Amino acid sequence: MLSDTELRPFGLVGNTDAERTIGARAMESAKKTFLDGLRPLVEEMLGSYLAP
């Protein structure tokens, strides 16, 4: 869990601002991972329409 690996070593477990920041970072990472995984599918489906 991110709170254990990122916050506990610094004594920030229970710190609302720190938890919010780590949550935002996790969401951004998940979004990037999702979009990176989606890109090959989009290129496969639309590649022939977008190619010159």
N, CA, C and O atoms as a Tinker XYZ file with bonds, in Angstrom:
   208  protein
     1  N      0.846000   -1.171000    0.000000    73     2
     2  CA     0.000000    0.000000    0.000000    64     1     3
     3  C      0.896000    1.239000    0.000000    63     2     4     5
     4  O      1.916000    1.276000    0.688000    81     3
     5  N      0.512000    2.237000   -0.764000    73     3     6
     6  CA     1.342000    3.432000   -0.885000    64     5     7
     7  C      1.581000    4.139000    0.437000    63     6     8     9
     8  O      2.667000    4.669000    0.674000    81     7
     9  N      0.583000    4.149000    1.290000    73     7    10
    10  CA     0.784000    4.846000    2.566000    64     9    11
    11  C      1.888000    4.185000    3.381000    63    10    12    13
    12  O      2.628000    4.866000    4.091000    81    11
    13  N      2.003000    2.866000    3.284000    73    11    14
    14  CA     3.062000    2.164000    4.018000    64    13    15
    15  C      4.436000    2.425000    3.419000    63    14    16    17
    16  O      5.401000    2.641000    4.152000    81    15
    17  N      4.531000    2.408000    2.107000    73    15    18
    18  CA     5.842000    2.553000    1.475000    64    17    19
    19  C      6.281000    3.996000    1.332000    63    18    20    21
    20  O      7.478000    4.280000    1.376000    81    19
    21  N      5.356000    4.901000    1.165000    73    19    22
    22  CA     5.700000    6.300000    0.917000    64    21    23
    23  C      5.585000    7.188000    2.155000    63    22    24    25
    24  O      6.397000    8.095000    2.339000    81    23
    25  N      4.600000    6.942000    2.991000    73    23    26
    26  CA     4.338000    7.849000    4.106000    64    25    27
    27  C      4.902000    7.386000    5.444000    63    26    28    29
    28  O      5.409000    8.197000    6.219000    81    27
    29  N      4.816000    6.095000    5.714000    73    27    30
    30  CA     5.240000    5.582000    7.026000    64    29    31
    31  C      6.705000    5.902000    7.337000    63    30    32    33
    32  O      7.001000    6.297000    8.464000    81    31
    33  N      7.634000    5.748000    6.385000    73    31    34
    34  CA     9.039000    6.049000    6.720000    64    33    35
    35  C      9.259000    7.492000    7.186000    63    34    36    37
    36  O     10.223000    7.774000    7.897000    81    35
    37  N      8.382000    8.386000    6.792000    73    35    38
    38  CA     8.525000    9.792000    7.165000    64    37    39
    39  C      7.574000   10.202000    8.286000    63    38    40    41
    40  O      7.505000   11.374000    8.657000    81    39
    41  N      6.839000    9.222000    8.824000    73    39    42
    42  CA     5.913000    9.503000    9.913000    64    41    43
    43  C      4.706000   10.318000    9.482000    63    42    44    45
    44  O      4.158000   11.089000   10.269000    81    43
    45  N      4.292000   10.148000    8.234000    73    43    46
    46  CA     3.195000   10.955000    7.698000    64    45    47
    47  C      1.877000   10.197000    7.565000    63    46    48    49
    48  O      0.926000   10.732000    6.995000    81    47
    49  N      1.793000    8.969000    8.075000    73    47    50
    50  CA     0.535000    8.233000    8.027000    64    49    51
    51  C     -0.482000    8.989000    8.865000    63    50    52    53
    52  O     -0.209000    9.342000   10.012000    81    51
    53  N     -1.638000    9.234000    8.301000    73    51    54
    54  CA    -2.672000    9.993000    8.988000    64    53    55
    55  C     -2.637000   11.473000    8.650000    63    54    56    57
    56  O     -3.544000   12.213000    9.030000    81    55
    57  N     -1.609000   11.915000    7.944000    73    55    58
    58  CA    -1.507000   13.305000    7.513000    64    57    59
    59  C     -2.349000   13.453000    6.250000    63    58    60    61
    60  O     -1.988000   12.937000    5.193000    81    59
    61  N     -3.459000   14.149000    6.363000    73    59    62
    62  CA    -4.424000   14.249000    5.271000    64    61    63
    63  C     -3.809000   14.829000    4.004000    63    62    64    65
    64  O     -4.055000   14.318000    2.911000    81    63
    65  N     -3.024000   15.874000    4.132000    73    63    66
    66  CA    -2.416000   16.486000    2.950000    64    65    67
    67  C     -1.445000   15.531000    2.263000    63    66    68    69
    68  O     -1.422000   15.441000    1.035000    81    67
    69  N     -0.652000   14.828000    3.045000    73    67    70
    70  CA     0.297000   13.871000    2.477000    64    69    71
    71  C     -0.445000   12.729000    1.789000    63    70    72    73
    72  O     -0.048000   12.295000    0.707000    81    71
    73  N     -1.512000   12.244000    2.405000    73    71    74
    74  CA    -2.295000   11.166000    1.802000    64    73    75
    75  C     -2.973000   11.629000    0.522000    63    74    76    77
    76  O     -3.058000   10.871000   -0.444000    81    75
    77  N     -3.450000   12.848000    0.507000    73    75    78
    78  CA    -4.081000   13.396000   -0.689000    64    77    79
    79  C     -3.057000   13.509000   -1.825000    63    78    80    81
    80  O     -3.349000   13.174000   -2.973000    81    79
    81  N     -1.869000   13.978000   -1.490000    73    79    82
    82  CA    -0.815000   14.126000   -2.495000    64    81    83
    83  C     -0.414000   12.782000   -3.071000    63    82    84    85
    84  O     -0.261000   12.645000   -4.285000    81    83
    85  N     -0.245000   11.794000   -2.215000    73    83    86
    86  CA     0.154000   10.468000   -2.672000    64    85    87
    87  C     -0.969000    9.842000   -3.495000    63    86    88    89
    88  O     -0.699000    9.132000   -4.464000    81    87
    89  N     -2.223000   10.097000   -3.124000    73    87    90
    90  CA    -3.361000    9.590000   -3.889000    64    89    91
    91  C     -3.427000   10.212000   -5.268000    63    90    92    93
    92  O     -3.711000    9.523000   -6.248000    81    91
    93  N     -3.168000   11.506000   -5.356000    73    91    94
    94  CA    -3.171000   12.188000   -6.656000    64    93    95
    95  C     -2.061000   11.633000   -7.540000    63    94    96    97
    96  O     -2.250000   11.442000   -8.741000    81    95
    97  N     -0.914000   11.377000   -6.944000    73    95    98
    98  CA     0.203000   10.812000   -7.711000    64    97    99
    99  C     -0.144000    9.404000   -8.207000    63    98   100   101
   100  O      0.185000    9.044000   -9.338000    81    99
   101  N     -0.804000    8.616000   -7.365000    73    99   102
   102  CA    -1.204000    7.264000   -7.757000    64   101   103
   103  C     -2.227000    7.304000   -8.887000    63   102   104   105
   104  O     -2.160000    6.498000   -9.815000    81   103
   105  N     -3.173000    8.236000   -8.812000    73   103   106
   106  CA    -4.181000    8.358000   -9.875000    64   105   107
   107  C     -3.534000    8.759000  -11.197000    63   106   108   109
   108  O     -3.899000    8.233000  -12.249000    81   107
   109  N     -2.590000    9.673000  -11.154000    73   107   110
   110  CA    -1.893000   10.106000  -12.370000    64   109   111
   111  C     -1.097000    8.952000  -12.974000    63   110   112   113
   112  O     -1.058000    8.787000  -14.193000    81   111
   113  N     -0.474000    8.168000  -12.126000    73   111   114
   114  CA     0.280000    7.011000  -12.596000    64   113   115
   115  C     -0.650000    5.971000  -13.229000    63   114   116   117
   116  O     -0.325000    5.397000  -14.269000    81   115
   117  N     -1.795000    5.732000  -12.606000    73   115   118
   118  CA    -2.769000    4.780000  -13.146000    64   117   119
   119  C     -3.310000    5.266000  -14.480000    63   118   120   121
   120  O     -3.489000    4.473000  -15.404000    81   119
   121  N     -3.568000    6.551000  -14.586000    73   119   122
   122  CA    -4.066000    7.130000  -15.842000    64   121   123
   123  C     -3.035000    6.952000  -16.953000    63   122   124   125
   124  O     -3.382000    6.568000  -18.070000    81   123
   125  N     -1.777000    7.231000  -16.649000    73   123   126
   126  CA    -0.717000    7.094000  -17.645000    64   125   127
   127  C     -0.591000    5.640000  -18.090000    63   126   128   129
   128  O     -0.470000    5.362000  -19.283000    81   127
   129  N     -0.620000    4.720000  -17.139000    73   127   130
   130  CA    -0.524000    3.297000  -17.459000    64   129   131
   131  C     -1.684000    2.864000  -18.346000    63   130   132   133
   132  O     -1.485000    2.121000  -19.307000    81   131
   133  N     -2.891000    3.321000  -18.033000    73   131   134
   134  CA    -4.072000    2.987000  -18.826000    64   133   135
   135  C     -3.937000    3.520000  -20.247000    63   134   136   137
   136  O     -4.163000    2.788000  -21.211000    81   135
   137  N     -3.570000    4.787000  -20.378000    73   135   138
   138  CA    -3.463000    5.391000  -21.705000    64   137   139
   139  C     -2.332000    4.771000  -22.518000    63   138   140   141
   140  O     -2.467000    4.594000  -23.729000    81   139
   141  N     -1.227000    4.442000  -21.871000    73   139   142
   142  CA    -0.127000    3.781000  -22.576000    64   141   143
   143  C     -0.555000    2.411000  -23.084000    63   142   144   145
   144  O     -0.144000    2.000000  -24.169000    81   143
   145  N     -1.368000    1.704000  -22.322000    73   143   146
   146  CA    -1.872000    0.408000  -22.747000    64   145   147
   147  C     -2.931000    0.514000  -23.826000    63   146   148   149
   148  O     -3.096000   -0.403000  -24.631000    81   147
   149  N     -3.638000    1.610000  -23.848000    73   147   150
   150  CA    -4.697000    1.820000  -24.830000    64   149   151
   151  C     -4.135000    2.217000  -26.191000    63   150   152   153
   152  O     -4.736000    1.918000  -27.223000    81   151
   153  N     -2.988000    2.886000  -26.198000    73   151   154
   154  CA    -2.405000    3.404000  -27.437000    64   153   155
   155  C     -2.227000    2.336000  -28.523000    63   154   156   157
   156  O     -2.619000    2.582000  -29.663000    81   155
   157  N     -1.652000    1.159000  -28.223000    73   155   158
   158  CA    -1.496000    0.154000  -29.283000    64   157   159
   159  C     -2.835000   -0.282000  -29.881000    63   158   160   161
   160  O     -2.925000   -0.521000  -31.085000    81   159
   161  N     -3.851000   -0.384000  -29.066000    73   159   162
   162  CA    -5.170000   -0.770000  -29.560000    64   161   163
   163  C     -5.725000    0.296000  -30.496000    63   162   164   165
   164  O     -6.262000   -0.028000  -31.555000    81   163
   165  N     -5.602000    1.548000  -30.117000    73   163   166
   166  CA    -6.082000    2.648000  -30.955000    64   165   167
   167  C     -5.321000    2.670000  -32.272000    63   166   168   169
   168  O     -5.926000    2.831000  -33.332000    81   167
   169  N     -4.012000    2.511000  -32.219000    73   167   170
   170  CA    -3.212000    2.510000  -33.441000    64   169   171
   171  C     -3.601000    1.350000  -34.344000    63   170   172   173
   172  O     -3.642000    1.496000  -35.566000    81   171
   173  N     -3.885000    0.204000  -33.748000    73   171   174
   174  CA    -4.301000   -0.960000  -34.532000    64   173   175
   175  C     -5.649000   -0.714000  -35.197000    63   174   176   177
   176  O     -5.842000   -1.060000  -36.363000    81   175
   177  N     -6.580000   -0.118000  -34.462000    73   175   178
   178  CA    -7.926000    0.089000  -34.988000    64   177   179
   179  C     -8.000000    1.254000  -35.966000    63   178   180   181
   180  O     -8.728000    1.183000  -36.956000    81   179
   181  N     -7.261000    2.318000  -35.704000    73   179   182
   182  CA    -7.375000    3.519000  -36.527000    64   181   183
   183  C     -6.185000    3.745000  -37.447000    63   182   184   185
   184  O     -6.203000    4.660000  -38.269000    81   183
   185  N     -5.167000    2.932000  -37.319000    73   183   186
   186  CA    -3.944000    3.132000  -38.088000    64   185   187
   187  C     -4.171000    3.234000  -39.579000    63   186   188   189
   188  O     -3.583000    4.096000  -40.232000    81   187
   189  N     -5.002000    2.384000  -40.130000    73   187   190
   190  CA    -5.222000    2.403000  -41.579000    64   189   191
   191  C     -5.978000    3.650000  -42.023000    63   190   192   193
   192  O     -5.841000    4.073000  -43.171000    81   191
   193  N     -6.764000    4.238000  -41.147000    73   191   194
   194  CA    -7.500000    5.454000  -41.495000    64   193   195
   195  C     -6.630000    6.701000  -41.386000    63   194   196   197
   196  O     -6.858000    7.688000  -42.084000    81   195
   197  N     -5.644000    6.650000  -40.519000    73   195   198
   198  CA    -4.820000    7.823000  -40.264000    64   197   199
   199  C     -3.531000    7.833000  -41.075000    63   198   200   201
   200  O     -2.865000    8.864000  -41.167000    81   199
   201  N     -3.174000    6.696000  -41.661000    73   199   202
   202  CA    -1.929000    6.623000  -42.434000    64   201   203
   203  C     -2.081000    7.408000  -43.736000    63   202   204   205
   204  O     -3.156000    7.438000  -44.334000    81   203
   205  N     -0.981000    8.045000  -44.168000    73   203   206
   206  CA    -1.047000    8.820000  -45.430000    64   205   207
   207  C     -1.205000    7.947000  -46.645000    63   206   208
   208  O     -1.274000    8.455000  -47.764000    81   207
